[in-house]
């Protein structure tokens, strides 16, 4: 998330969705494509 902010992009996630995403990544339950799909990144 910090990387996106530093590169002027904003993920379209509420706090609960962001938390679940981070926990799924940490537990190895999300692959790269799923992470990209769930971030819904938009430029600032």
Rosetta blueprint (number, residue, H / E / L):
1 X L
2 X H
3 X H
4 X H
5 X H
6 X H
7 X L
8 X L
9 X E
10 X E
11 X E
12 X L
13 X L
14 X L
15 X H
16 X H
17 X H
18 X H
19 X H
20 X H
21 X H
22 X H
23 X H
24 X H
25 X H
26 X H
27 X L
28 X L
29 X L
30 X L
31 X L
32 X H
33 X H
34 X H
35 X H
36 X H
37 X H
38 X H
39 X H
40 X L
41 X E
42 X E
43 X E
44 X L
